[in-house]
Amino acid sequence: MLDEIDRRILTELQDEGRVTMAELGRRVNLSAPAVGERVQRLEESGIITGYTAVVDPRAVGYPIAAVVRIRPARRQLHKVPEVARATPEVVECNRVTGEDCYIARLHLRSIDDLEEILDRFAAVGQTTTSIVHSAPVQRRPLPLLDAAEGG
């Protein structure tokens, strides 16, 4: 189980994954070695699964975001993840409940690229596509602290 200090460490790392152990220790009132041991334990236990840079897709030539719902054809359920993994523009794919079994989020260089991608998925099921106009809530950290703990 996570204690209050672990939750504070995770909150800080979600906000700034490149923080030094010395600075992280200051923020959570631990020495750098002590906080380093806790971070290592969180990594080894699989709670921290990696560190990444957040890249603005528009800034690197992917100005269009789309969400594609996929309803697999009969006996094609297992093929949707294969198609998603083989399509570099797909940045996330989730299996969901409801009429559609999968939701994929993708980024495109141009709207013309959408047809080829949809054709890949059409081979294994029916698709419904929505183009993203804006993202009023961007990806954000998990709320790991209670209000009383300063989160």
N, C-alpha and C positions, 0 to 999 in steps of 0.2 A: 504494500500500500504506500501511497505517497503521503509524506508529511507536509506540513506548511512550508518548510524550506524547499523541498523538492518542487512544490507547486510554484513557489516564487522563482526558482531557477528556471523552470520551464517557461514561465511567463516572460521572463527577461530574454531567454534565448529565442522564443517565438518573435519577440519584438526586434531583437538585434542578434542574429546568429553569429556575428563576427566579433562579439565582445570578448575582450581578453579575460582569462581566468581571474586576474588581479582585480579588474573592474567588476566582474560578475560577483566576486567575493565581497567587494565593498558594498554592492547593491543589496546583497542578502545577508550581510554581517557575518561572513565566514572568511577564513584565510584562503589564499589562492590554492594551496595544496588540498585543503578540505573541500572546497567547491569543485576542484578538479576531480577528486575521488568520487564525489556525488554525480558529476556529469558522466564520468566513465561508467558508473553503476547504471545510470539511466540509459546509456547507450547499450551496454551489454545486456540489459533486461529487455531491450526492444522498445522501450518507451520513446526514446529519441531514435528515430530511424534514419536520420540524415540531416545534412545542412545544404541549403541551396540559395542561389541568387534569384531574386524576383526580377524578371525582365519584362519590360513593357513591350508587348507584341507589336504595337504600332511603330515603335522606335526602331525595330529591326525588320520592317517591311511586311508585317502581317496586320493590316488595318481592319480587317473584317473578322468578327467573331460570330460563330453560329452554334446553335444547339440542335442536335439531331436526335429525335426519338426513333428507336428502331423496334419494330415488331417482327421477330423472326418468322420465317415460313416454317411449315411443319418439318421437324427433324433438322432444323438449321440453328437451333439455339446455341450450340457450342461453337459455331463458326463466326458469330458476331465478334467475340473478343479477338479471334485470330485476325479478322479484317481490321479491327480497330488498332491492334498492335502493329500491323503492317502498314498503317497509314500515318506518316509522320505528322500530318496536320492535326491529328487527334491528340489532344493534350490530356484528356481525361475521359474515361468511360466507366459508367456505373451500371450495375444490374439493379433494376428497381421493380417495385410491385406495380400493379395496374395493368392496363391493356398493352402498354409497351413494356418490353422486358429490359431495354437498355436505353441509356441517355448518354450521348457523346458530346463533348465540348471540343470545338475545333477552331483553329485560326487559319485564315486564308490570305494569300497575297492579293488575290482579286476574286471577284464574284464568279468569274469564268472558271476558276478552279473547283468550284462547288460541284459542278455537274459530274466530273470524273470521280470525285469522292463518293457522291451519292450513288453512282452506278456500281461502285464496289459493294456498297451495302445493299443495294437493290437485288443483287445476286443471291442474298441470303434472307431477305425480308423486305417489309414495307417501311418506308421512312417518312417522317414528318419533320420539316426543318423550320427553325426560327432564326432570323438574323438578329443579333444583339445590337440594340441602339445605344444603350449605356449600361453601366454597372453601378447602381446607387450603393450597393454594398460589395466592396472588393473582398477578396480572400483575406481573412483576418484570423488572429490567434484564437485558440480555444479559451473560453473564460474559465481559467483554472483557480482563480482566487475568489473567495466570497467578498461581498462588499465590506464586511467588517475587517477583512485582512488587507484592504487597500486595492482591490481589483475592480 
